[in-house]
Amino acid sequence: RWIGQMETTERPEPERFESNGYQVTWIDVRGTLKPSTMGTGPATAQPNARLFGAVVEGPGGPWFFKATGPEATLAPQRDAFVAMLKSVRTR
């Protein structure tokens, strides 16, 4: 679903890992963020964009995480996004 929110020439593959007993699947997509059809998000196409999207599955989940923005803003945050996903846990 998240790949479909972007116009891209890439065919990004989801990455998977396990952390703290949770299964994490996430995607990193570059391209043009399409206008939103759900009433939130951009009203016009946003070129040179990036999207990080993740599903964390486990007890009490699933949880969904998504970040979109300019490539120049999100690119340096890739490692921080993955670190956040690896930190998910319940009390």
Residue frames as a rotation matrix with the C-alpha (Angstrom) as fourth column:
ARG 1
0.566 0.825 0.000 0.00
0.825 -0.566 0.000 0.00
0.000 0.000 -1.000 0.00
TRP 2
0.479 -0.421 -0.770 2.76
0.167 -0.818 0.551 2.46
-0.862 -0.392 -0.322 0.87
ILE 3
-0.619 -0.710 0.335 4.63
0.450 0.028 0.892 1.87
-0.643 0.704 0.303 -2.39
GLY 4
-0.163 0.673 0.722 1.41
0.972 -0.017 0.235 2.81
0.170 0.740 -0.651 -4.21
GLN 5
0.722 0.405 -0.560 1.45
0.552 -0.826 0.113 6.22
-0.417 -0.391 -0.820 -2.51
MET 6
0.038 -0.806 -0.591 4.62
-0.230 -0.583 0.779 7.06
-0.972 0.107 -0.207 -4.43
GLU 7
0.990 -0.002 -0.142 5.46
-0.140 0.164 -0.977 7.38
0.025 0.987 0.162 -8.11
THR 8
0.263 -0.940 0.217 8.82
-0.612 0.011 0.791 5.66
-0.746 -0.341 -0.572 -8.40
THR 9
0.430 -0.212 -0.878 10.96
-0.790 0.383 -0.479 3.90
0.438 0.899 -0.003 -10.95
GLU 10
-0.686 -0.683 0.250 12.38
-0.704 0.537 -0.464 1.68
0.183 -0.494 -0.850 -8.20
ARG 11
0.366 0.729 -0.579 10.93
-0.258 0.677 0.689 -1.61
0.894 -0.103 0.436 -7.07
PRO 12
-0.347 -0.570 0.745 11.80
-0.851 -0.141 -0.505 -1.42
0.393 -0.809 -0.436 -3.38
GLU 13
-0.066 0.242 -0.968 11.78
0.171 0.959 0.228 -4.68
0.983 -0.150 -0.104 -1.44
PRO 14
0.776 0.371 0.510 10.54
-0.432 -0.277 0.858 -4.78
0.460 -0.886 -0.055 2.15
GLU 15
-0.442 -0.889 -0.122 13.20
-0.349 0.296 -0.889 -5.40
0.826 -0.351 -0.441 4.78
ARG 16
0.708 0.692 -0.145 12.44
-0.192 0.386 0.902 -7.66
0.680 -0.610 0.406 7.74
PHE 17
-0.567 -0.814 -0.128 14.00
-0.146 0.252 -0.957 -8.21
0.811 -0.524 -0.262 11.14
GLU 18
0.476 0.646 -0.597 13.03
0.522 0.339 0.783 -9.33
0.708 -0.684 -0.176 14.62
SER 19
-0.603 -0.640 0.476 13.58
-0.035 -0.575 -0.817 -7.18
0.797 -0.509 0.324 17.68
ASN 20
-0.826 0.209 0.523 12.45
-0.560 -0.201 -0.804 -7.63
-0.063 -0.957 0.283 21.29
GLY 21
-0.682 0.554 0.477 10.09
0.311 0.810 -0.497 -10.44
-0.662 -0.191 -0.725 20.25
TYR 22
0.378 0.800 -0.466 8.44
-0.149 -0.444 -0.883 -8.38
-0.914 0.404 -0.049 17.48
GLN 23
-0.145 -0.324 0.935 8.53
0.890 0.370 0.266 -9.01
-0.432 0.871 0.235 13.74
VAL 24
0.114 0.082 -0.990 9.28
-0.106 -0.990 -0.095 -5.77
-0.988 0.116 -0.104 11.88
THR 25
-0.048 -0.088 0.995 8.64
0.969 0.237 0.068 -5.29
-0.242 0.967 0.073 8.16
TRP 26
0.316 0.134 -0.939 9.55
0.144 -0.985 -0.093 -1.95
-0.938 -0.106 -0.330 6.67
ILE 27
0.358 -0.086 0.930 9.99
0.933 0.065 -0.354 -0.19
-0.030 0.994 0.104 3.33
ASP 28
-0.134 -0.469 -0.873 12.03
0.195 -0.876 0.441 2.79
-0.972 -0.111 0.209 2.10
VAL 29
0.248 0.351 0.903 10.65
0.943 0.128 -0.309 4.39
-0.224 0.927 -0.300 -1.09
ARG 30
-0.519 -0.442 -0.731 12.03
0.190 -0.894 0.406 7.34
-0.833 0.072 0.548 -3.09
GLY 31
-0.573 0.297 0.764 10.16
0.806 0.037 0.590 9.27
0.147 0.954 -0.260 -5.78
THR 32
-0.761 0.439 0.477 7.15
-0.321 -0.894 0.311 11.56
0.564 0.084 0.822 -6.00
LEU 33
-0.834 0.544 -0.094 4.64
0.322 0.341 -0.883 11.43
-0.448 -0.767 -0.459 -3.18
LYS 34
-0.607 0.680 0.412 1.20
0.520 -0.052 0.853 11.34
0.601 0.731 -0.322 -4.79
PRO 35
-0.535 0.532 0.657 -1.63
-0.675 -0.737 0.047 13.62
0.509 -0.418 0.753 -3.65
SER 36
-0.954 0.180 0.241 -3.58
-0.072 0.643 -0.763 12.03
-0.292 -0.745 -0.600 -0.81
THR 37
-0.518 0.838 -0.172 -6.98
-0.148 0.110 0.983 10.49
0.843 0.534 0.067 -1.48
MET 38
-0.186 0.398 -0.898 -7.75
0.820 0.567 0.081 10.10
0.541 -0.721 -0.432 2.23
GLY 39
0.749 0.578 0.324 -8.16
0.356 -0.763 0.540 13.74
0.559 -0.289 -0.777 3.22
THR 40
0.781 -0.603 -0.162 -4.76
-0.106 -0.383 0.918 14.01
-0.616 -0.699 -0.363 4.91
GLY 41
-0.033 -0.860 0.509 -1.37
0.718 0.333 0.611 14.48
-0.695 0.385 0.607 3.36
PRO 42
-0.773 -0.412 -0.482 -0.41
0.040 -0.791 0.611 16.57
-0.633 0.453 0.628 0.37
ALA 43
0.360 0.917 -0.170 -3.02
-0.040 -0.167 -0.985 18.05
-0.932 0.361 -0.024 -1.97
THR 44
0.778 -0.202 -0.595 -0.51
-0.626 -0.171 -0.761 18.11
0.052 0.964 -0.260 -4.83
ALA 45
0.812 -0.534 -0.235 2.27
0.442 0.826 -0.350 15.78
0.381 0.180 0.907 -5.95
GLN 46
0.794 -0.603 0.078 5.51
-0.476 -0.536 0.698 16.19
-0.379 -0.591 -0.712 -3.99
PRO 47
0.758 -0.569 -0.319 8.58
-0.022 0.466 -0.884 15.41
0.652 0.678 0.340 -6.16
ASN 48
-0.229 -0.973 0.022 11.91
-0.201 0.025 -0.979 14.38
0.953 -0.228 -0.201 -4.63
ALA 49
0.347 0.479 0.807 10.14
-0.902 -0.065 0.427 12.77
0.257 -0.876 0.409 -1.69
ARG 50
-0.702 -0.501 -0.507 10.83
-0.287 0.850 -0.442 9.76
0.652 -0.165 -0.740 0.47
LEU 51
0.415 0.855 0.310 8.59
-0.772 0.152 0.617 7.45
0.480 -0.496 0.724 2.46
PHE 52
-0.867 -0.487 -0.103 9.47
-0.337 0.726 -0.599 5.15
0.367 -0.485 -0.794 5.33
GLY 53
0.227 0.959 0.170 6.68
-0.873 0.123 0.472 2.76
0.431 -0.256 0.865 6.32
ALA 54
-0.808 -0.548 -0.215 6.70
-0.373 0.759 -0.534 -0.08
0.456 -0.351 -0.818 8.84
VAL 55
0.520 0.852 -0.063 4.51
-0.512 0.370 0.776 -2.71
0.684 -0.371 0.628 10.44
VAL 56
-0.703 -0.652 0.284 5.54
-0.611 0.349 -0.711 -4.06
0.364 -0.673 -0.644 13.83
GLU 57
0.323 0.836 -0.443 3.77
-0.488 0.548 0.679 -7.31
0.811 -0.003 0.585 14.70
GLY 58
-0.737 -0.493 -0.462 3.65
0.121 0.576 -0.808 -8.99
0.665 -0.652 -0.365 18.08
PRO 59
-0.334 0.630 -0.702 1.73
0.940 0.278 -0.197 -9.07
0.071 -0.725 -0.685 21.35
GLY 60
-0.008 0.445 -0.896 -0.68
0.521 -0.763 -0.383 -6.14
-0.854 -0.470 -0.226 21.48
GLY 61
-0.653 -0.313 -0.690 -0.02
-0.367 -0.666 0.649 -5.15
-0.662 0.677 0.321 17.84
PRO 62
-0.034 -0.844 0.535 0.20
0.991 -0.098 -0.091 -4.64
0.130 0.527 0.840 14.98
TRP 63
0.362 0.017 -0.932 1.48
0.273 -0.958 0.089 -1.10
-0.891 -0.287 -0.351 15.03
PHE 64
0.486 -0.128 0.865 2.01
0.864 -0.082 -0.497 1.02
0.135 0.988 0.071 11.92
PHE 65
0.162 -0.533 -0.831 4.69
0.319 -0.768 0.555 3.69
-0.934 -0.355 0.046 11.51
LYS 66
0.384 -0.030 0.923 5.03
0.919 -0.088 -0.385 6.04
0.093 0.996 -0.006 8.54
ALA 67
0.099 -0.374 -0.922 7.16
0.230 -0.893 0.387 9.08
-0.968 -0.251 -0.002 7.76
THR 68
0.381 -0.006 0.925 7.06
0.924 -0.044 -0.380 11.11
0.043 0.999 -0.011 4.55
GLY 69
0.652 -0.163 -0.740 8.93
0.078 -0.957 0.280 14.20
-0.754 -0.240 -0.612 3.52
PRO 70
0.758 -0.446 -0.477 11.55
-0.643 -0.386 -0.661 15.66
0.111 0.808 -0.579 1.23
GLU 71
0.741 -0.560 -0.371 14.38
0.372 0.802 -0.467 13.30
0.559 0.208 0.802 0.30
ALA 72
-0.150 -0.878 0.456 16.91
-0.012 -0.459 -0.888 15.77
0.989 -0.138 0.058 1.73
THR 73
0.011 0.238 0.971 15.13
-0.930 -0.354 0.097 15.75
0.366 -0.905 0.218 5.11
LEU 74
0.818 0.462 0.343 14.39
-0.563 0.765 0.311 12.02
-0.119 -0.448 0.886 5.48
ALA 75
0.604 -0.610 -0.513 17.55
-0.065 0.605 -0.794 10.51
0.794 0.513 0.326 3.98
PRO 76
-0.430 -0.848 0.309 19.71
-0.435 -0.105 -0.894 11.41
0.791 -0.519 -0.323 7.00
GLN 77
-0.175 0.465 0.868 17.01
-0.981 -0.004 -0.195 9.98
-0.088 -0.885 0.457 9.31
ARG 78
0.301 0.305 -0.904 16.97
-0.556 0.826 0.094 6.44
0.775 0.474 0.418 7.86
ASP 79
-0.519 -0.581 -0.627 19.16
0.174 0.647 -0.743 4.98
0.837 -0.494 -0.234 10.62
ALA 80
-0.898 0.237 0.371 17.16
-0.438 -0.410 -0.800 6.80
-0.038 -0.881 0.472 13.30
PHE 81
0.095 0.969 -0.227 13.90
-0.969 0.142 0.200 5.38
0.226 0.201 0.953 11.89
VAL 82
0.183 -0.106 -0.977 15.32
-0.120 0.984 -0.130 1.84
0.976 0.141 0.167 12.02
ALA 83
-0.846 -0.523 -0.104 16.63
0.067 0.088 -0.994 2.46
0.529 -0.847 -0.039 15.55
MET 84
-0.508 0.753 0.418 13.16
-0.858 -0.404 -0.317 3.56
-0.070 -0.520 0.852 16.61
LEU 85
0.399 0.669 -0.627 11.67
-0.712 0.657 0.248 0.36
0.578 0.348 0.738 15.14
LYS 86
-0.158 -0.558 -0.815 14.27
0.146 0.803 -0.578 -1.73
0.977 -0.210 -0.045 16.98
SER 87
-0.928 -0.223 0.298 13.37
-0.218 -0.323 -0.921 -0.01
0.302 -0.920 0.251 20.26
VAL 88
-0.030 0.996 0.079 9.67
-0.757 -0.074 0.649 -1.00
0.652 -0.040 0.757 20.20
ARG 89
-0.788 -0.107 -0.607 8.68
0.263 0.832 -0.489 -2.97
0.557 -0.545 -0.627 23.29
THR 90
0.397 0.892 0.215 5.88
-0.019 -0.227 0.974 -3.22
0.918 -0.390 -0.073 25.80
ARG 91
0.022 -0.361 0.932 6.27
-0.905 -0.403 -0.135 -2.69
0.424 -0.841 -0.335 29.51
